[in-house]
Amino acid sequence: MRKISCPLIFGGLLLMALPCLSAQRPSLDNSLRFGYALRDGAVAIDPAVVFVYCPDTDTLIVHPDFAKDAAYDLTAEILPSGEWFIPGGKLITPQVAKLMIVTGSNEKAALRNLGSLEAVGLDQVAMAVVTEPGTPGEPTPVCQVKLTGYKCQAYDCSGCASGTKKSGGAMSFCTPSDKPTDTCTQTGSIKTCNITQYQNADCSGAVIMTSATNFNVCN
């Protein structure tokens, strides 16, 4: 997916400086799981989001019903002014979500976490996305995303099996859980799993195909 810089301002946020908007409509899974309503710029989030924190751009997105949980996880002090003081000297005013993005695949999670939020369709939201690692001329912010109803799954990207060789080492990713109370936090650290398909089962001979998958490491 091609990424572009978008010199638009929603809710006081310059999107060119943040993870920029995509030229094509991304899904929730390949975005930062938040965006801005096209109609008025209100913050909209994935039903699973507790918070999204991008320290490089001083961006903090919070589900209003989980503000205390987010402050605890970030060891932040909520000041009377509404600003959050985060260790490291950062003073940030969080952007509180007003809308929840509902799709055909997340209706149950939306009903569970809707709370004080209003439902909105994905096609009515400009999603925030991170540029691909190494994209020339584009910053790659490191953003933490905490999700409910997800668990952290380990993945071993190594070894040879049936002519397929994987390299990259130990990785992890957030995957949906059967337990709504489970949580998973994407750290924003990206690891790449390189996959090479060889002609022979022992991973020798001619290379038939190569591919790579990026994993957003979790805890």
Summary of the structure (lengths in Angstrom):
residues: 219
radius of gyration: 19.0
end to end distance: 26.8
largest distance: 66.3
contacts: 657
relative contact order: 0.16
helix: 11%
strand: 47%
